[in-house]
Amino acid sequence: MIHDSADVAAAQRHWVEVTGIAAERFGRMTLKRHSAKTARRNTGDGYRGCLVVGVLGGADLYRRIEGWWIGIADTQSGGHSGSV
């Protein structure tokens, strides 16, 4: 998911690099329309949208993927992110 005013191609390249998953494996990007009433803080060159992970296969798989994501977020933030 990403705002329509952001650099969609750069965001996709970013998530491919972070996850190591080929771009062809990603689903369709969801563009969020900009509302002038909203004071967004997630703007600028560093904004890469939000990676959405769909999990099929039960709670055990969900928990494993959640743990992986916490690990990814920790390495990107340089600290401890806690939970998702």
C-alpha positions in Angstrom: 0.0 0.0 0.0 1.3 3.4 -0.9 0.0 6.9 -1.3 -0.6 7.9 -4.9 1.6 10.9 -4.6 4.7 8.8 -3.7 7.3 7.1 -6.0 5.6 3.8 -6.6 8.5 2.3 -8.6 11.0 3.2 -6.0 8.8 1.7 -3.3 8.6 -1.6 -5.1 12.3 -1.7 -5.6 12.8 -1.0 -1.9 10.5 -3.9 -0.8 12.1 -6.3 -3.3 15.5 -5.4 -1.9 14.3 -5.7 1.8 12.5 -9.0 1.4 14.6 -10.7 -1.3 11.4 -11.6 -3.2 11.2 -11.1 -6.9 9.0 -8.2 -8.1 6.9 -10.6 -10.1 5.8 -12.4 -6.9 4.3 -9.3 -5.4 0.6 -8.6 -5.7 -0.9 -5.5 -7.2 0.1 -2.4 -5.4 -2.8 -0.6 -3.7 -2.7 3.2 -4.2 -4.2 5.3 -1.4 -5.7 8.6 -2.6 -4.3 11.7 -1.0 -6.7 13.7 1.2 -5.9 17.4 1.6 -7.5 17.2 5.1 -4.9 14.8 6.4 -1.6 16.1 7.7 0.7 13.2 6.6 4.1 12.8 8.2 5.1 9.8 5.9 6.2 11.9 3.0 9.5 12.6 1.3 12.2 10.6 -0.4 12.3 7.9 2.3 8.6 7.0 2.2 8.2 3.5 0.8 4.6 2.7 1.7 3.5 -0.3 3.8 4.2 -3.9 3.0 1.1 -6.0 3.5 1.6 -9.7 4.0 -1.3 -12.1 3.6 -0.9 -15.4 5.4 -2.8 -18.5 4.6 -2.2 -21.7 6.5 -3.0 -21.2 10.2 -1.8 -19.5 13.3 1.6 -21.3 13.4 2.6 -19.9 10.0 1.3 -16.5 10.9 3.4 -16.4 14.1 6.5 -17.5 12.2 6.0 -14.8 9.6 5.3 -12.2 12.3 8.6 -13.1 13.9 10.5 -12.7 10.6 8.9 -9.3 10.2 9.9 -8.1 13.6 13.4 -9.2 12.7 13.3 -7.2 9.5 11.8 -4.2 11.2 14.5 -4.3 13.9 17.3 -4.3 11.4 15.8 -1.4 9.4 15.1 0.7 12.5 18.4 0.0 14.3 16.6 -0.9 17.5 13.9 -3.1 19.0 10.5 -2.6 17.3 8.6 -4.8 19.8 5.6 -6.2 18.0 4.0 -5.5 14.7 
